[in-house]
Amino acid sequence: MFMQKSAFTPEEEQMIQREFEALLEDYAQTPHRQNVEIITHAFNFAHKAHYGVRRLSGEPYIMHPLAVARICVREIGLGSTSICSALLHDVVEDTDYTVEDIAGLFGDKIAQIVGGLTKISGGVFGDQASEQAENFRKLLLTISDDIRVVLVKIADRLHNMRTLGAQPKDKQYKIAGETQYIYAPLAHRLGLFPIKTELEDLSFKYEHPDTWQEIHDKLESVKTYQMETFEHFAEPIRERLSAMGYQYTLKARIKSVYSIWKKMMKQQINFEDVYDLLAVRIIFTPHDNMSEKDQCWMIYSAITELYRPHPERIRDWISTPKANGYEALHVTVMGKEGQWIEVQIRTDRMHEIAERGYAAHWKYKTGESDDSELDKWLREIKEILANPDKDAMEFLGTFKLNLFAQEVFVFTPKGEVKTMPLGSTTLDFAFMLHSELGEHCIGAKVNHALVPVSYRLKGGDQIEILSSNSQHPQKEWLNIVTTAKARNCLNQYFRREERKYIKHGEQLVEDAIQMDKDLAANHDVALARLLNYYKMTQPSELYSQVGQGAIRLDNIHEIVYPKRSLLSYVPFIGKKQPKASAPTPVSKQPAEASAAGEKKPKKKEPHAIVLTDENLGKQYILSNCCHPIPGDEVLGYLDEKGKMHIHKIDCVEANLLKTSYGKRIYSATWNTHRVQSFIETIELRGIDKFGLLVEVLQTITQDFHINMRSINVSSDDGIIKGTLEVYVYDRSELDELLRALLKIKDIKEVKRLTTDDEH
């Protein structure tokens, strides 16, 4: 992170002082009890501790803690304890000072937050994924102890993303991927919507710089028109709100580059076809003599008298707030120029919670009885973290399930409202109510009709879970559940059962060996030969299979002492290997085999990869998960066996690899010459007309001279849907083909499918 130490110039000292004074000015604008003395003490201490140290950009390192502290106060709304923690957050990690030193100088609370930040410093992941996943678990556990640790960490990540340009390309991929995968969803779940949006946009900027720039330039070119549209649209609303006696603010919100790109990809449309670039926020101060909810609906009524509402685009987040505490009333209306515009209606309180999330949420709590969806989620996270999956990647996948899910609202038989992630099943709902109910679930009655455990919940469903003591979880359930809590409960159950099987199986194996005098006399040899026979490396594998009844021990003597034994060597468990020459055992690993010979020097991998016709499929493997082809933006991932896998930058699996194995990620470029062709799958939809399929085939085979591997087309109620497998040389040829197919009169949607899409 740092360059070598060098004394600061007078100009740099002035810059540092100006930034500190700006921090104090930001703090003075807040309603917090002013405690300038301790903030000044923390700044002076951090400045001295980091004196002479510089960031990769060359600027004094202390500018980073100052920037993080300003984000904490200006953009999250935190007070002096968090500001001091932000100023001191790197002192323990980067200097000789300890958490105990911080406690002695600034008190236990600040020391606790700094200690929590130090534990999870250096990013969520590193070389040892499992160790870093444990660090991430420690970070999340602090949610229940002091959520300010997480809030300061998000502020720290935001500033790192704002200054990511100083990092090398491969480091940018790692940090951007990690941010997109963990930090943006975490900010979203904690209600920090502006920060979530900026983190996503910055991640996209560094992962797809050319695409980001193209959309950004197009957005800039239409902003003037959009703002003119806003002014025309807002004028009658201002008149109506003033007549109603409200103090209010009207704000225009333009979609971010990332959200525009996501919509373009999802709907397979061009920038010009994204119709909802503009949204309008009405933020008003409510009157004291009426509830906020009633007043929001009164303003809704006034808006819909002025403009025609879209009947399917009304969202009531006031009656049932989102899980991150968000409250607002959304309605999409038709402007006078024929443009659909979303209007978001909020009170001042709702707006502060929408902008500053969890910090504002706590500010408005009125008593112990307050129990928002956000509080419930935090408790659920604590339950999950108490028994995380041992495998680091699985743990992260489980946690990720709980972060970025859209929501549906369903009801218990007694009419109690429950919030579930979109796509949840009845089995997820059962586990949400209680783990035991989930384990014994046999189905449910939804709206009084019987449904299976795999039924996907819809908004407004009333659900009664059916259970039986004879029912027990099955491995297939892991493919049915979608929520982190359900998956975690199932994994805990299967681990408990596995331990039971191992214990029972070990007893059965020991009994079988002891009942045979020859086997009992050579216990270790007998066990080793059993493992060798069943091609296993660990006794626990054998015990588990025996405990489940998959392996029977009726012929154990014949296995250990076959009449015509070909075993000239038996691996001894827990004993030193015999020195006599012997054939290589089945279980010996390649690394052990090479250990006997001379150690080869470790091959130094290239920092950047160039993909050519000669090395594709040989030196570099094109991943099946995303099917990259020449022209796609790609990166390389070096696996444990030294093989380099090529992924598209926005591939789901690549995102996980970027966050988990950052140092194994390499930048990659194409240098191919249309020698190899690649199989790509195209999905198309359209109006079923006579001769349409012939026109599609003519476009592919005659106009483009592209070979096809397969075609699968069906028609339902006048809509044709088909998937075509074609051979193309690169991305540009595929894009040209997609554009040509879309020009066919009755074809309405065309897109390239990846494995992720198919799932």
N, C-alpha and C positions, 0 to 999 in steps of 0.2 A: 504493500500500500504506500510505502514512503520512499522518498529519495534520501540522500545523505543529509546530515544536519549541516546547516549553515546559518549564520546570524541574519536576523531580519534587518532590512533597510529601514530608515526613518519613514519612508513612504508606506512600507508594509505595516509598520507599527501604527501609523495613522489610520490605515485601512481597517486594521483589527479593532482599534478603538471606536471607529465610526460604526462598525457592525455591532459592537457591544452596546453602544448608545441606542442604536436602532432597536435592539432587543428590548432594552428598558422602555423605550417609547411604546413598543407593541404591548408590553406587559402593563403599562400605565393605562392603556385603553380597555383593559379587561375589568370585570367586576370583582376579581379576586382581591382578597386582603393583601395590600402591598407590602411585600417583604423583600425590599431591594437589597438590604444589607447582606443576606445570605446568598443571593444571586451574584452580587459583586464579589463576595468571598470565593464562591465556586469558580467564577470566571478567572479571577487572579490566580487561583490555585491551578486550574487547568492550563492557563497560558504559560505559567512557569514550568509545569510538568512537560508540556509539549514544545517548549521553547526550542527554536532552531529546526524543528522537524517539518518536512514539507510533504505534500501529497504528490502523486504522479504528475499532476498538472503543473507543479512547481510552486503553487500558492502555499502559504503557511498552513500547517495542519489544523491549527486552532480555529480556522475559518469553518471547518467542517462541524465541530461541536456547536459553534455559534449558529450555523445554519439550521442544524437539527433542533436546537432550542427554539429558534424563531418559528419553525414549522409547528412545534409543540404548542406554542402559545397562540400563533395567528390562525393556524389551519385546523387545530384540534381543540383549542380552548383550554389547555391545561394550565396549572398554576405553578407556584414557586418550587415545590418539591420535584415536579417533573422537569422544570427548566434546569434546576441544579443537576438532576440526574443526567439530562442530555448533555450538559456542559462537561460532566465528569465521566461519560459513558465509556471512553476508551483509555482512561488513565490507568486503571488496574491492569488492563491487558498489555498496554504498550510501555509502561514505565515500571519502576521498582516499588511503587506504592501498592498497598494491599487493601482489601475490603475493610479490614480492621482499622487501617489508617483513615479511610473515608468515614467510618462510623464514629471514630474519635473526634473528627473535625466537623462533621455535618449531621451526625445523628444516625440512628438505626434505620429509619425508613428510607432515607436516600441511599444508605449503604446497601440495603436489601435490593433496591431497584438496580443500582449499579452492579451488584453481584449477579443478579439475574441476567442483565445484559451481557456481562462478561462471560457467563457460562455458554451463551449461544452466539458468541462473536464469530466473525469470520465467515458468515453466511450459514444457511441452514445445512448445507452439505459440503463435503470435502472429499479427500482421498478415501477415507474410510466411511462408506455410506451409513453403515449401521451405527457407528459412533455419532455421526452427525445427526442421524434420525433421533438418537437418544437425546442429543442437545436440543433438537426441535421439540421433543416431548417435554423437556424441562421448561422451555419457553412457554409452551401452552399450559403447563401445570400452574404457571404463575398467574394465569387468567383468574383463577379462583382466589389466589392470595393477594395479588395486586396487579390489576389489569394495566396499570401504567407502564409496566415492563414491556408489554406487547405494543402499547401505543407509541412509546419512545422508539422501539425497534422499527416500527413501521415508518416513523418520521426519519429515522436513520437510513432506511432503505430508499425512501423517496429522494433524499438528497444524493445518495449514491447513484441513483438512476439519472438524476438531473445532471450529474457530472460524469456520466459513464463514457463520454467520448475520449477521455484520457487513457482508457484501458485498451489493451490489444484486442483484436477481433475475437479470438477464441474465448477470452475472458468476458467479452461483451455477450456472447452467446450464452455462456453459463449463467451469468448474473441476470440477463433478460429472461431466460427460460425459467430460472428459479423464481423470479418476481412474478411472472405470468402464472406459474403453477401454484404458488403458495401465497405470496404477499398480497397480490391484487384480490384474490378471493377472500383472504382474511380481512383485508380492509373493508371489503363489501359487507362481510358478515357482521363486522363491528359498526356498520353504518357510516363509514367514512367514504361516502360516494364520490366526492370530487377527487380524493386521493386515489381511490380505486380506479377511476377513469384515467387519471394521469399516469399511474403505474402501467396500466394496460397500453396506453398510447405510446409511452416511452419504450416499453418492451417491444412493441410492434415496430417502432422506428428503427431500433437496432437490429432486429431480426430480418426485416424486409425494408431496407432503407430506400430502394428505388420506388417500390409500391407506395410506401408512406409519403414520399416526396410528391409523387404523381397525384395522389388523392388530396394532399395538403394544398397543392397549387390550384387544383380544381375548386377546392372549398374556398380558398381565398378569392378566386375569381367571381364567386356567386354570393359572397358575404354581403356586399353592398346591396344587392337586390333583396337578399333575405332580410336585412335590417329595414329596408324600405317597406317590405311586406309586413314586418312586425309593427312598424309605426302606424300603418293604415289599419291593421287589424286591432291594435291596442286602443286607438282613439275612442271608439264608442264604448269600450269596456271601462276606460278611465271615467268617462262621463257618468256611466251607470253606477260605478263604485262610489264616486264622489257624492252622487245623489242619495246613495244609501247611507252616507255619513261615515264611511270607513277611512282610516289611515292605511295606506297600502303602498306596495312597490310592485311594479311590473318589470319582469326581466325576460330577455330573450335568451334561449339556450340553443346553441348550434351543436349538432352531433359531433363527436370526436372522430378523428381519422380512423381509429381502430373500429369504432362501432359502425361506421359507414362501410368499411371493408368487410366486416363480419356479415353485415346485411347483404352486401353484394355477393359474397361467397354463398351464403345460405340460400338466397333466392335466385342465384345465377343471373344477376342483372348488372347493367352498367351504372356508373355514377349518376348519369342523367336520369335514371329511373328510380333513384332513391327519393321518394316524395316527402318524407317526414324529416327533412334536415332541421327544421325549425320547431321548437316547442316554446311555450310561453308559461312563465310562472307568475302566479298571483300570490303575493305574501302580504297578509293583512293582520292588523291588530284587532282582535275580536272585542265586541261590546261585552260588558260585565253581566248584563241581564239575560244572557242566553248562552246555551252550550256551544262549544266550538263546532261540534258536529252539525248542529242545526244551521249555524251561520255559513258553514261551507256549502251546505245544500242550497241555502238561499242564494249564494253567489253563483252556484251551478245553474240554478233556475234563471238567474239574470243573464248568464252567458248564453244559455240555450234559447233564450228569447231573441237574442241578437244574431246567433249563428245556428245553423242546422247541425245537430249532433249525429255522430256515427253510432247507430244502435248497438254495435258489437264492440265498441271501444270505450266503455265506461269502466273504470277501475276504482272500487271503493276500498282504499287502504285506511280508512278512518274507523269504520265499524270493526274491521279485523286487521290490525297493523301487521306489517311484514315481520319476519322473524328477527330482523336486525333493528326493529323499533321504528321503522319508517312509517309515517302517517301522511296521507294526502288524498285528495279526490282528483282523479284524472278523467278528463273527457276529451275526445277528439271531435273537432267541429270543422265544418267547411267554411273557409274564408271567402271573401267576396270575389277573389281572383281565381276561385276554383281549386284552391290548395288545401289539403287536409292539414290541420294544425292541432297538436296536442296542447291542452291547457291543464296545468297542474295548480290546484287550489290548496293553499297551506296557510296556517296561522304562523305568527312569529315563532312560537314554541316548536311547531312541527318543522319549520324551516331549519331552526338551529339543530334539531335532532338529525334532520336529513343531511346537513352539512358536516356536523361535528360528531355524529354518531354516539358512541357509548359514553363519552365524557358528558355530553349534553343530556343523554338519557338518565344518567345518575343525578344530574342537577335537578331534574324535574320529578324525581321519585318523592312521593309524599308519605310513605310509611311502609312497614314491613309487609303489609298485605299486597303491595304492588308486586306483580309477578308477570312480567312481559314474556313474549316468546323468546326474546334475547336472553333473559335470565334462565329460561328453561334450556335453551341451547347450551349455555355455558355449563349448566349442571350436567348435561348429557356428555359434553366434551370431557368433563372431569371423570365421568364413569368410564368412557372409552380409554382415556389415558391411564386409568388405574390398572388396566390389563391390556396393554397394546400387543399387537402381533409381534412375534420375535423378529420376523423378516422385515428389514427396514423398508424395502420398497412396498411390501404389502401394508405395513403400518401407514405409510404416506398415502397410498391409494385409498385405504379405509377412511382416513381423516379427510381426504379431498372430497369424498362423497358428501360430506356434511357441509362443505363450504359454499359451493356456488349453485346450489339447486334452486330452481324456481319452485313455487309453492302452490298447493291446493288446500282448500279448507273443507274439512269433512266433519261429520257429527257422530257422537256416540249414541247408543239407544236412548239415553236420557236427554239428548239435545245439546250436550257440551261440545263446543267448537274445538277442533284439533287441527293444527297446522302440520302438513306433511309435504316433503319434497315432491315435485312433479315427477310422475313415473313410479311412485311408491305402490307396493302391492298390499293385499290384505295381510300377508305375512309380515311385512314391515310394520303395519299398523298394530298387529298383535304384539310384536317385540317392543314397540314404542310404549304400549300400555304396561307390559310387564314381561320380563325375560322368560318366566315360567309359562306364561300364557302363549308366548311365541313358540317355545319348545314343544308344546302339546297341541298346537293349532292344527285343525283338520280342514278348515275352510271358514266361510263366513256367510252371513246373510247381509246383503247390501240392498238397501231399499226393499227389505223383506223377501228378496229373491236369493236363492242359494248360489254361491260362487266359489271357485277353487282358491287355493292359497296364492295362485299366480295372478289373480284378477288385479288389474291396474286401477287405482282409485281415481275417481273424477270429482271435480268440485261439487259440493253439495251432497255427496253420498252420505247415507246414514248406515253405519257399519256395526254389526253385532258379530263378535268373534265366536266361533264354535271350537271346542277343544275336547280332547279325550286323553285320559291318563295312559292309554295304550299307545298313543302317538309319540314318536321321538324324532328329532331332527335327522334329515338325510342329507348326504353330500350335495345332492342336486339342488337343495335349497339355496346354496351359495350363488346359483345362477338365477334365482328368482328374486332375492332381496336386492334392494338398491340403496338402503340407508346404511350409514356407518354403524349405528347402534345395533341393527339386526345382524350385520356381517360380523361385528365384534362378538356379539353374544354367541353366534353359531361357531365361530372359531374357538372361543373359550370352551364351548361344549365338546367340540371334537378333540381338543387337546386333553380335556378331562377324560374322555372315553379312551383316547390313545394311551394315556398313562395306565388306565385300568387294564386294557388289553396287554400292555407290556408286562405289567406286574403278574397278571394271570398266566400269560404265556411263559414267562421266566420260570414260574413254579412248575408248569407242565414239563418244560424242557429238563429242568433239574431232576424232577421225579423220574422221567424216562431214562436219564443217564444213570442215576443212582440204582435203578432197578436192574441194570445190566452190569455185571461185575467187570467185564472187559472195558466197557465205556467209563465206568466209575474210576478205574485204575488209571485211565489216560483222559481225564476230564477235559483239559485244554485242547488236546488233539481232537477229541470227539466234537467239541463245539466248533473248532476251526474247520473241520471237514464238513460239518453241517452247513456252515456259512458258504463254503466253497461250492458245495453241491447246489445250493439254491441261489448262487451268484449274488451274495450279499456281502457287505463290508462291515456292518455294525450288528452286534448281537441284538440291539433293540429292534432292528428290522425283523429279525427272525422271531423274537418274542411276540411282537405285534401280530404277525401273520398267524402264529400258533394260537395266540389268545383269541383271535377272531374266528378260528376254525378253518382258515384257508389252507393251513399246512397241518397234516396229521402225522403223528410220530409212531404209527404202528410198525413201520419198517426201518426204524432208526438204526438198528444194528447193521442191516444190509447197506444202508447209506454210508455209514462210517467205515465198515469193513466189507466192501464188495468182494465177491468171490474172485473176480479177475481185476484186481485193482490196478489202475493206470496211474495212481497217485504216487509219484516218486518224491514229491515234496509237499509238505503241509505247512501252511503259515501258522506260526504260534502267536496266540493273542497274549499280549502283556509280557512276552519273554523276548530275549535277544535272539535275532535270527541266527541259525546255524551257519558256520563259515563254509561248510562244504558246498561245492558247486551243485547247482540245482536248476531245473527249468524255472522260468519266470512265472510266479503265481498269477492266477487270474485277476486278483484284486490289485495288483501292483500298478501304480499310476505312472504315466509317462515321465513326470518330473523326477520320480524315484529312479527310473531306468537311466535317465541321463546323468543322475548324480554320480554314478559310478565312473562315468567318463570325464573328460575334460570340460570344464565350464566354458560355454560359449559367451563371448562378450555380448552384452545386451544391445540389441539393435535399436538405434536411435530413430524414432519415428519422425517423419517430416512435420513441420509446424503447419503447413498448408498443403492440401492435396490437389493435384491436377488429374482429372478423370479423362482418360483417353480411350480410343477404341481397343487398344492393346491390353490395358490393365483392367477394364471392366469385367467383372465376373471371375477374374483371376486374383489380382492383388486386392481388389476392392469388391465387396458384395453389395448388390442393390437390395435393400430390405423389402420384404414382401408386405410389410404392414402399410406402406404408403406408396409403393411402386414409383420411385423417382425415375424420371427420364431426362435426357439432356435438355437443358433449358430451365428446369426447375431449380429454385433456390435450395441448396442442399448443404449438409454438413457431414462430417465423418465421426464415427464412434468406434474407438478401439476396445474390443472386448477382452475378457480375461485370458483368452487363448492367443491374443495377438492378432486377431482378424479385424479388418477395418470394414465396418458396415456403413453404407451411405443411406441417409434419411433425408426426406424433405424437412426444411427448417420448421414448418408448422405441423409436422406429424405429431400425433398424440404421444406415441412412444418416445419420440425424440425429445419432446418437452420434459418427460419424466427423466430421461437419461441426462439431459442438460442440468437438471436440478440436482441429480444424484451423483453424477460422475463427471463433474465439470472439467477435470484435468485430462479426461480421455476424449474430449471433444475437439475436433479439428475443423478449420474452415476448408471448404472445397469449392473448386470451380471446374467447369466442363471445357474440354478441348477435343470434341468429337467431330467426325466428318461424314455423318449419315452412312456409316458402314453397317452398324447393327440396327435391327428394328426391335421394338419393345411392345409387349401386349398391354393395351389399355382398355378399360371398360367404360363405355359411354351409356348413360341412361337418358332416355328421351320420353317426353309425354306430349300428347297433342289431341286434336279432334279427329276421330276415326272417320276418314273419308276414303272412297274407292280410289285405289291407285297410290295412296300415300306411301305405303311400304316400298313400292317400286321406285318412287321418287327418291326415297331415302337411300336405297341400295345404289341407284344410279349416281347419286352425289358421291357416295363413298368409293365405289369401284371405278366409275367412268370418269368423273370429274377430277378425283384425287388419285386414282390408280392405287388405292390402298387395299391390301388384302384383309380379309376378315377370317377370324377363327370360329366365331359362333354368333348366333342371333337368337334371341328369345323375346317374342312379342305376344302381348295379350290385349284383348279389348273388353271393356266393361262399361255398359251404359253410355256408349258413344265416345269414351275416352280410351285412347290407345297408350299403352305403356310398354317400353321395350328396353332391353339391355343388349348392347352389341360389343363384342370383343374384336378389336382391330389392331393391326400392326402399324406402328408409327415410328419415325426416326427420332423425333424430338418434340419438345413442348410447343414450338412455333407451328409445326405441322398439325399437331393436335388442336391447338387453338384456332387455326384456320378452318379445320374441319368442323369444329363446334359452331363457329360463326356461320359457316355455309349451311349447316343443318338447321340452324335457328331461322335462316332466311326462308326456308320452305314454309309456304303459306299456313298450313294447319299444324305445324310443330310449334308448341308454346314454351316448352322447357327443354333444355339440353344441358347436361353437366357431366363432368368426368367423375367417375366413382373411384374411391379408394377403399381399402379394407375397412377403414374406420367408418366410412359411409354405409357400407354393407351391413355393419353391425348395428 
